[in-house]
Amino acid sequence: KAGVTQTPRYLIKTRGQQVTLSCSPISGHRSVSWYQQTPGQGLQFLFEYFSETQRNKGNFPGRFSGRQFSNSRSEMNVSTLELGDSALYLCASSLGGTSVADTQYFGPGTRLTVL
Amino acid sequence: AQKVTQAQTEISVVEKEDVTLDCVYETRDTTYYLFWYKQPPSGELVFLIRRNSFDEQNEISGRYSWNFQKSTSSFNFTITASQVVDSAVYFCALRFTGTASKLTFGTGTRLQVTL
């Protein structure tokens, strides 16, 4: 079974631009979560989508948004990029049950650099 | 407060040594799950193990073993006879009831195994 895929793997943008990252979950998984990883803040939860609806959200500004399509693929958008948005963005997929036992499987990440 | 602490920032060992990575958590919940993930230099978080709060049995998988002790709120991870391929950052994470899919991660322990 194919794992979680993320595109692109690397991105370089300038301040003020916007960016869209894509994530394809494991086949059969209906939940997609996004995390931001930086050296200073570590791994932080951005949001989770299940059945095309945002089910949970972390403490990030409104510049960070996402969506999920009917095939469970998800996109994350960051508008008006700031230098501090430089990070590794990780996508995780899971079956999507509400049990805390639901295990998340991560993709390789998209490394975003903002200049 | 609900928190995961990995006090060891970096550990260096020589190949074939045993090494234990510590994880201490705080929660008021009675039902929760603990996870360990490995992040090699490629960036992808690789799922290693999941353990629920009601199961304190230790687990062994090949060279890996996990010791869960509710009395000390710890979920430690031991690698026996370490190998160079074990070099990575290891994250402990916690998922609580009521937080849907969100994983709360520790800050990670970087393990360097040298010849």
HADDOCK unambig.tbl for C-alpha pairs under 7 A between the chains (distance, minus, plus):
assign (segid A and resid 42 and name CA) (segid B and resid 107 and name CA) 5.92 0.50 0.50
assign (segid A and resid 43 and name CA) (segid B and resid 105 and name CA) 6.39 0.50 0.50
assign (segid A and resid 45 and name CA) (segid B and resid 102 and name CA) 6.53 0.50 0.50
assign (segid A and resid 48 and name CA) (segid B and resid 101 and name CA) 7.00 0.50 0.50
assign (segid A and resid 56 and name CA) (segid B and resid 100 and name CA) 6.79 0.50 0.50
assign (segid A and resid 98 and name CA) (segid B and resid 100 and name CA) 6.15 0.50 0.50
assign (segid A and resid 100 and name CA) (segid B and resid 32 and name CA) 6.58 0.50 0.50
assign (segid A and resid 100 and name CA) (segid B and resid 33 and name CA) 6.43 0.50 0.50
assign (segid A and resid 100 and name CA) (segid B and resid 95 and name CA) 6.10 0.50 0.50
assign (segid A and resid 100 and name CA) (segid B and resid 96 and name CA) 6.46 0.50 0.50
assign (segid A and resid 100 and name CA) (segid B and resid 97 and name CA) 6.04 0.50 0.50
assign (segid A and resid 100 and name CA) (segid B and resid 100 and name CA) 6.97 0.50 0.50
assign (segid A and resid 101 and name CA) (segid B and resid 33 and name CA) 6.30 0.50 0.50
assign (segid A and resid 105 and name CA) (segid B and resid 47 and name CA) 6.50 0.50 0.50
assign (segid A and resid 106 and name CA) (segid B and resid 44 and name CA) 6.39 0.50 0.50
assign (segid A and resid 106 and name CA) (segid B and resid 45 and name CA) 5.54 0.50 0.50
assign (segid A and resid 106 and name CA) (segid B and resid 46 and name CA) 6.79 0.50 0.50
assign (segid A and resid 107 and name CA) (segid B and resid 44 and name CA) 5.73 0.50 0.50
assign (segid A and resid 108 and name CA) (segid B and resid 43 and name CA) 5.75 0.50 0.50
assign (segid A and resid 108 and name CA) (segid B and resid 44 and name CA) 4.06 0.50 0.50
assign (segid A and resid 109 and name CA) (segid B and resid 43 and name CA) 6.61 0.50 0.50
assign (segid A and resid 109 and name CA) (segid B and resid 44 and name CA) 6.34 0.50 0.50
